[in-house]
Amino acid sequence: MAESQYLVTARKYRPQVFEDLVAQPHVVQTLINALKLGRLAHAYLFTGPRGVGKTTAARILAKAINCMEKSDSEVEPCLNCDSCKDFETQRSLNIFEIDAASNNRVEDIRELRENVRVPPQGGRRKVYIIDEVHMLTTAAFNALLKTLEEPPPHVLFVFATTEPHKVLPTILSRCQRFDFRRIPTKDIVVHLSKICKSEGVEADDDALHLIANKGDGALRDALSVFDQAVALCGSNLKYSTLASALRVVDVELYFEATQYIAQRAAGPMLSLTDRIMSDGHDVREFFSGLAEHVRNLLITVTLGTDALIDVSKRLRVRYVEAAKEFTETVLLRVLMVIDETQSRLPTSTSHRLAVELAMIKMVRLGDSVDLSDALAQIRRLERMVRQTPVQRPVTATAMPPPTQNTPPPRHTPP
């Protein structure tokens, strides 16, 4: 394929209809019902983390409103009419995408207010999609208030933002708000599998989970990592090769670390720390991954492997075996040490010393006294004392006091 025709995966497989949106059923169903019933609001606010489909949902909604070939009972855009094609080629006169980061002045909003008065040209409604709306200045927000409160009947606004707390309350009160969720790892893995099948790329389950976890709930980020993985490894993605290429800490190191914690092996733990530092791994990324690993062990101990939705089937079996060496209390204390170390690392003058101290502290957790266990033992002793009958000591019988008629005893000399 020629270089000029190449599209990144996130653009090539961008959802075009509501059905293709990943892991946002609450938003999709509400918008579909609004289209069916003809109860569209004049302004919507789409909020949520980056890369979860806010702008994509706004684009689909705009196309569905102005699609010329769908019937009243249909909600999905046809993608074949002039209105849909004009929007995809950025020639639409009725759908406008505005970046609020670069159009945040009062003058920009005044120009928008003048344009909204013009009726749609060859479409049903004019739709204004304003991305990163929180970047508007306070004066720009205030200039938009009147238009947003009483917009012309042919205008619909869709605002998208990752920081809704920066939007003025007077703007929020005039919009229907939809909160987009972070996309679960399992849904990202399913989506990546479909793309691999379409692109002719072979990938093992662990590799797909690694890419999905790197996305951290953002499908767009995961697709960017997927593009990088294909560029690095070709059409055959293997976990070992991918972890080395992306400089990701291998999960084997985490299992090794928790094994040394269970064995209370300080020497091997220091050797592992030296390997991590020598290989050039980011210690913050290592502790973040170790926290996730210990959390998975804790979930396995408390809830079982059915609750492990972010790991592959092969790793679930390993977590079951590794969790047998730990109790819930120990894992909680290990997580507390990791959390404390993550807080100290940014201000630490020696990352190596901070890491080594944390690793040794986790190994020596078994030598310290657990306060909850000590209190439980004290309570058991108190119950034993209350339940055991007290034996009263035998005392000598007291002699009766002498009466007045009885003479006192005489003292006979020896």
C-alpha positions in Angstrom: 0.0 0.0 0.0 1.3 3.4 -0.9 2.5 5.6 2.0 0.1 8.4 1.0 -2.9 6.1 1.4 -2.0 4.7 4.8 -4.3 5.5 7.6 -3.6 4.8 11.3 -5.8 2.2 12.8 -7.7 4.6 15.0 -8.9 6.5 11.9 -9.3 3.5 9.6 -11.5 1.7 12.1 -13.3 4.7 13.6 -16.9 3.8 14.3 -19.3 5.1 11.7 -22.6 4.0 13.3 -23.9 3.7 16.8 -23.7 -0.1 16.7 -19.9 0.2 16.3 -19.3 2.3 19.5 -17.4 0.2 22.0 -18.5 -0.2 25.6 -20.9 2.8 25.8 -24.4 1.2 25.7 -25.9 3.7 28.1 -25.1 6.6 25.8 -26.0 4.7 22.6 -29.4 3.6 23.8 -30.4 7.0 25.0 -29.4 8.7 21.8 -31.2 6.1 19.7 -34.4 6.5 21.7 -34.1 10.3 21.4 -33.8 10.0 17.6 -36.7 7.5 17.4 -39.0 9.6 19.5 -38.0 12.9 18.0 -37.0 14.2 21.5 -33.5 15.6 20.7 -32.2 18.2 23.1 -30.7 21.5 21.8 -27.4 20.9 23.6 -25.5 17.8 24.7 -22.3 17.6 26.9 -20.2 14.4 26.4 -17.7 14.0 29.2 -15.2 11.2 30.0 -11.5 10.2 29.7 -9.6 10.6 26.4 -10.0 8.1 23.7 -13.4 6.6 24.7 -15.6 7.8 21.9 -17.0 11.2 22.8 -16.2 13.0 19.5 -17.0 9.9 17.5 -20.4 9.7 19.1 -21.0 13.3 18.4 -20.1 12.8 14.7 -22.4 9.8 14.4 -25.3 11.8 16.0 -24.7 14.7 13.6 -24.7 12.3 10.6 -27.9 10.5 11.8 -29.7 13.8 12.2 -28.9 15.0 8.7 -29.0 11.7 6.8 -31.3 12.1 3.8 -32.0 8.4 2.9 -32.9 6.9 6.3 -36.6 6.7 7.2 -38.1 8.1 10.4 -38.0 4.7 12.1 -34.3 4.3 11.3 -31.6 5.8 13.5 -28.3 4.8 11.9 -26.8 7.0 9.2 -26.8 5.4 5.8 -23.2 6.6 5.0 -24.1 6.7 1.3 -26.2 9.9 0.9 -24.8 13.2 -0.1 -25.0 14.5 3.5 -23.0 11.6 4.9 -20.4 11.7 2.2 -20.0 15.5 2.4 -19.3 15.2 6.1 -16.7 12.5 5.7 -14.9 14.6 3.0 -15.2 17.7 5.2 -17.4 19.5 2.8 -20.6 19.6 4.8 -22.4 22.9 5.2 -24.5 21.7 8.1 -22.1 19.9 10.4 -19.2 21.9 12.0 -16.3 20.6 14.2 -14.7 23.3 16.2 -11.6 23.0 18.4 -12.2 25.1 21.4 -8.5 25.1 22.3 -7.7 27.3 19.2 -11.0 29.1 18.9 -11.6 30.2 22.5 -11.8 33.9 22.1 -15.0 36.0 22.5 -14.6 37.0 18.8 -14.8 33.4 17.8 -18.1 32.9 19.7 -19.6 36.1 18.3 -18.9 34.8 14.8 -20.5 31.5 15.7 -23.6 33.3 17.0 -23.9 35.1 13.7 -23.6 31.8 11.7 -26.2 29.9 13.7 -28.9 32.3 12.4 -28.5 30.9 8.9 -30.8 28.0 8.2 -29.3 24.6 7.2 -28.4 24.2 3.5 -29.8 20.9 2.2 -30.1 19.3 5.6 -32.4 19.0 8.6 -30.4 20.8 11.3 -27.1 22.6 11.8 -24.9 20.7 14.3 -22.0 22.3 16.0 -19.5 19.9 17.6 -17.2 21.9 20.0 -14.4 19.7 21.2 -12.4 20.4 24.4 -15.1 23.0 25.3 -13.5 23.5 28.7 -10.7 25.5 27.0 -13.1 28.4 26.3 -12.5 31.5 28.3 -15.0 32.8 30.8 -15.9 35.7 28.5 -16.4 33.3 25.6 -18.7 31.1 27.8 -20.7 34.1 28.8 -21.0 35.2 25.2 -22.4 31.7 24.3 -25.0 31.7 27.2 -27.9 33.5 25.5 -27.6 31.5 22.2 -27.4 28.3 24.3 -30.4 29.2 26.3 -32.6 30.1 23.3 -31.1 28.6 20.2 -32.8 28.7 16.8 -34.9 25.5 16.3 -32.6 24.3 13.5 -29.4 24.3 15.7 -28.0 21.6 17.9 -24.8 21.9 20.0 -22.6 18.9 21.1 -19.9 19.8 23.5 -17.1 17.3 24.3 -14.7 17.6 27.2 -12.4 15.6 29.5 -12.7 18.2 32.3 -16.3 19.0 32.9 -15.5 20.7 36.2 -13.9 23.6 34.2 -17.2 24.3 32.4 -19.3 27.1 33.9 -22.3 25.8 35.9 -24.5 28.0 33.8 -23.4 26.1 30.7 -23.8 22.7 32.4 -27.4 23.5 33.4 -28.4 24.1 29.8 -27.0 20.7 28.5 -28.0 17.1 28.7 -24.9 15.4 30.1 -23.6 12.0 29.1 -20.6 10.5 31.0 -18.6 8.1 28.9 -16.9 5.3 30.7 -13.4 3.9 30.5 -13.4 0.9 28.2 -12.7 -2.4 30.0 -9.7 -4.4 29.0 -11.8 -7.3 27.8 -13.7 -5.1 25.4 -10.5 -3.6 24.0 -9.1 -7.1 23.5 -12.2 -8.2 21.6 -12.0 -5.1 19.4 -8.3 -5.7 18.7 -9.0 -9.3 17.8 -11.4 -8.2 15.1 -8.9 -5.7 13.7 -6.2 -8.4 13.7 -8.5 -10.7 11.7 -9.3 -7.9 9.2 -5.6 -6.9 8.8 -4.2 -10.4 8.6 -2.2 -10.0 11.8 -1.6 -12.9 14.2 -1.4 -12.1 17.9 -1.5 -14.3 21.0 -3.8 -13.6 23.8 -1.1 -12.3 26.1 0.1 -9.8 23.5 -3.4 -8.4 23.0 -3.9 -8.0 26.8 -0.5 -6.2 26.9 -1.6 -3.8 24.2 -5.0 -3.3 25.9 -3.5 -2.6 29.3 -1.1 -0.1 27.8 -4.2 1.7 26.5 -5.4 2.1 30.2 -9.1 2.3 29.3 -8.7 4.4 26.2 -9.3 2.6 22.9 -7.6 5.2 20.8 -4.4 4.8 22.9 -4.6 1.0 22.6 -4.9 1.3 18.8 -1.8 3.6 18.7 0.1 1.0 20.6 -1.2 -1.6 18.2 0.2 0.4 15.2 3.5 0.6 17.0 3.5 -3.1 17.7 2.8 -4.0 14.1 5.6 -1.7 12.9 8.0 -3.3 15.4 7.1 -6.9 15.1 5.4 -7.3 11.8 2.3 -9.4 11.3 3.0 -11.9 14.1 2.7 -10.4 17.6 4.2 -12.4 20.4 4.1 -11.3 24.0 7.8 -11.8 24.7 8.9 -9.9 21.6 6.4 -7.2 22.2 7.2 -6.7 25.9 10.9 -6.3 25.0 10.2 -3.9 22.1 7.8 -1.7 24.1 10.1 -1.7 27.1 7.4 -3.1 29.3 8.3 -4.9 32.5 7.8 -8.6 32.0 5.0 -10.1 34.1 7.5 -12.9 35.0 9.5 -10.3 37.1 6.3 -9.6 39.1 5.7 -13.3 39.8 9.4 -13.6 40.8 9.1 -10.7 43.2 6.0 -12.1 45.0 7.6 -15.5 45.1 10.6 -14.0 47.1 8.1 -12.2 49.3 6.4 -15.5 50.1 9.8 -17.1 50.8 11.1 -14.2 52.7 14.3 -14.3 50.5 16.1 -10.9 50.9 19.1 -11.9 48.9 17.3 -12.9 45.7 15.0 -9.9 46.1 18.0 -7.6 46.0 19.4 -9.4 43.0 16.0 -8.9 41.2 16.1 -5.2 42.1 19.6 -4.9 40.6 18.4 -6.6 37.4 15.5 -4.2 37.1 17.7 -1.1 37.6 20.4 -2.5 35.3 17.9 -3.2 32.4 16.9 0.5 32.5 13.2 -0.1 33.5 11.3 2.9 34.8 11.0 2.3 38.6 7.6 4.1 38.7 6.3 1.9 35.9 7.7 -1.2 37.7 5.9 -0.3 41.0 2.7 0.6 39.1 2.8 -2.9 37.5 3.7 -4.6 40.8 0.7 -2.9 42.5 -1.6 -4.2 39.7 0.0 -7.7 40.1 -0.5 -7.8 43.9 -4.0 -6.5 43.4 -4.7 -9.4 41.1 -3.4 -11.8 43.8 -5.7 -10.1 46.3 -8.7 -10.4 44.0 -7.8 -14.1 43.5 -7.6 -14.7 47.3 -10.8 -12.8 48.1 -13.1 -13.3 45.0 -11.6 -16.0 42.9 -10.3 -16.0 39.3 -13.7 -15.2 37.9 -13.2 -11.6 39.0 -9.9 -11.3 37.0 -11.2 -9.8 33.8 -8.0 -7.9 32.8 -5.7 -10.9 32.4 -5.4 -13.8 29.9 -6.6 -17.3 30.7 -3.0 -18.5 31.0 -2.2 -16.0 33.7 -5.3 -16.8 35.6 -4.0 -20.3 36.2 -0.7 -18.8 37.5 -2.5 -16.4 39.8 -4.4 -19.3 41.4 -1.1 -21.1 42.2 0.7 -17.9 43.4 -2.2 -16.8 45.6 -1.9 -20.0 47.7 1.2 -18.6 49.4 -0.5 -15.4 50.7 -3.3 -14.3 53.0 -5.4 -11.2 52.5 -3.7 -9.4 55.3 -0.2 -9.9 53.9 -1.2 -8.7 50.4 -2.9 -5.6 51.9 0.3 -4.7 53.7 2.4 -5.3 50.6 0.1 -2.9 48.7 0.5 -0.3 51.5 4.3 -0.5 51.1 4.0 -0.1 47.3 1.7 2.9 47.7 4.0 4.5 50.2 7.0 4.0 47.9 5.2 5.5 44.9 4.5 8.6 47.0 8.1 9.0 48.0 9.8 8.3 44.6 9.2 11.7 43.1 11.1 13.5 45.9 13.7 10.8 46.5 17.3 11.7 45.9 18.2 8.0 45.3 15.7 5.9 43.4 17.9 2.7 43.9 17.9 3.1 47.6 14.2 3.8 47.8 13.4 0.7 45.7 15.8 -1.5 47.7 14.3 -0.4 51.0 10.8 -1.1 49.7 11.7 -4.5 48.4 13.4 -5.5 51.7 10.5 -4.2 53.7 8.0 -6.3 51.7 10.2 -9.4 52.2 10.4 -8.7 56.0 6.7 -8.2 56.5 6.4 -11.7 58.1 8.9 -10.7 60.8 6.8 -7.8 62.0 3.8 -8.1 64.3 0.4 -7.5 62.8 -1.6 -5.2 65.1 -4.9 -6.9 64.1 -3.5 -10.3 65.0 -2.2 -9.0 68.3 -5.5 -7.5 69.2 -7.3 -10.7 68.3 -5.0 -12.7 70.5 -5.6 -10.3 73.4 -9.4 -10.7 72.9 -9.0 -14.5 72.9 -7.1 -14.3 76.2 -9.8 -12.1 77.7 -12.5 -14.6 76.8 -10.5 -17.4 78.3 -10.1 -15.5 81.5 -13.9 -14.7 81.7 -14.8 -18.3 81.0 -12.4 -20.0 83.5 -13.9 -20.3 87.0 -11.8 -18.6 89.7 -10.5 -20.9 92.5 -10.8 -19.1 95.8 -7.8 -19.8 98.2 -8.6 -21.8 101.4 -8.3 -19.6 104.5 -7.8 -20.7 108.2 -10.9 -20.7 110.4 -11.0 -17.7 112.6 -11.2 -18.3 116.4 -14.2 -16.9 118.1 -13.7 -13.8 120.2 -13.3 -14.5 124.0 -16.4 -13.9 126.1 -16.4 -11.8 129.3 -16.8 -14.9 131.6 -13.9 -16.7 130.1 -10.6 -15.7 131.7 -7.7 -15.0 129.4 -5.2 -17.8 128.9 -2.2 -17.8 131.3 1.3 -17.6 130.1 3.3 -20.5 131.5 7.0 -20.1 131.6 9.0 -22.9 130.1 
